[in-house]
Amino acid sequence: MNKRRALSLVTGDFLLIIGAGAIAVGIMFILKPDGSNLGMTVDLLKESPFSDFFIPGLFLMAANGILSIIAALLLFINYRYAGISVMVLGVVMLIWISAQVYWIGWESWLQPAFLAVGLVELLIGFFLEAPFHDKWGRFGSHRDSHAH
């Protein structure tokens, strides 16, 4: 198994875990938008545009949950644009955490952890996508490095 395929499989497994967690938490917010399923209160949202956790729960379930599961499946079937989907998920995660911190502040160690996850997704997506681009494909290689 080559390195790119191994990275795809490990990343796919990682995205399944992220996706399952996001779907579970999203559903908890949707079922009880007051946050009580997770020991939270809507007081956290007082500086946000949301009066409860219903819309954030939908977004969490869809963007970080379902899209992560889809990207994992794309990685498992070795779909040509799976790397781009991982980069998009990284951007989505960075936006999600940035908006969360902007509106509710630093409330948990999970926020910087998921910020790091977003950055890692972005980087892994780049490495998965790089071989398909002439200039990117040379990243880290020494071929054609002679001066003219």
N, C-alpha and C positions, 0 to 999 in steps of 0.2 A: 504494500500500500504506500503510495507516495505521500509526501508531507502535506500537500494541499488537500488531499482526500481525508487524511487523518484530522487536519484542522477543521474541515467541514463537518465531520462526524462529531467531534468534541464540541464544536460550536452549536451544532444542532441539538445535542443533548442539553447543553447549557440553556439554550433558548426554550426548550420544552419545560425546563424547571421554572424559568422566569415567566413564561406564558401561563403555566398552570397556576402559579402564585398570583399573578395579576388577575386572572379570571376569577379565582376564588375570592380575592379581596374585593374585586369589582362587584361580584354578585352580593357579597355581604353588605356593601354600601347601597346597592340597588334595593335589596330587601328591607334594609333599615337605614334610610338616608340620614337619620340623626346620628349615625356613627356608633350607636350603642353595641352593635355586633362586635366591634373591635375596641371597645372601651374608650371611644373618642366622643367628643361633643362638638356640636356645630359652632361653639365659641371659637374654635380654631379658624373658622371661615369668616370671621367678622370683617377682616380687611380684604376679602376676596369678592369676586362678583357672584358667588354662589351662596344661597341661603341654607343649603344642605349638601349632602355628599352624593346625591343621585347623579347629577351630570358628571362630576369627577369620577364616580364609579363606572358609569357607562364608558367614559373615555379610557379609563384604566383597563377595563375589560377588553375593549375593542383594540385600542392602539398598542398597549403593552402586552396584552394577553393574546387575543386572536391573531394579531399580526406576527407575534413571536412564534406561535405554533405554525403558522403558514410558512414563515421563513425557515423554520427548522425542517419542515417537510421538503422545501425547495433544496436545502442543503443535502438532505438524505437522498434525494433523487438526482443530485448533481446537476441541478438546473443551471444553465449558463449565467443567469443574472442573480443568483443567490447571494453573491458578494455584495451587490448593490443593495439588496433587501436588508442585509445585515447593517450596512452603512446607514440606511434610512432608519432602521430601528435605533441605532446609536443616536442619531439626531433627535428622534422622537423622545428617547429617554432623557437626553440632555435638556430638551425643552420642558418635558414633564417635571423634572426635578427643579429646574430653574424657576418655573412658574410656582411650584409648590413652596420653594424657599422664599420667593418674592412675596407671596401672599400670607404664608403662615410662619415663616422664619425657620431657623434650624431647630427642629423639634426632636429629631431622632438620629441615631448613628446610621440608620438605614439610608438617610438622604445622601451623605457623602459616599456611602457604599454604592448606591445606585448611580450616582454621578460618575463614579469610577467605572461602573458597568457600561454606561453609555459611551465613555471614552474608549474602553476596550472593544466594544462592538464596532465603533467607528474604525479603529485600527485593524481589527480582524477582517472587517469587510473590505478594507483597502487591500490587505494582503491576499484575500481570496479573489479580488477583482483584478489586481495588477497584472497577472500573466496574460490577460486578454487585451492589453494595450501595449503598443510598441514602446513608448517611453516609460510607462509604468512597469512593464515586464522586465526591464533592465534594472529595476530597483534592487540593489544588493548584489548585482552581478558585475563582473569586470570585463565582459565582452564589449567590444567596440569602444574601449576606453582610451584608445591611442589619440594623441593630439595631431592636428593637421597643421 
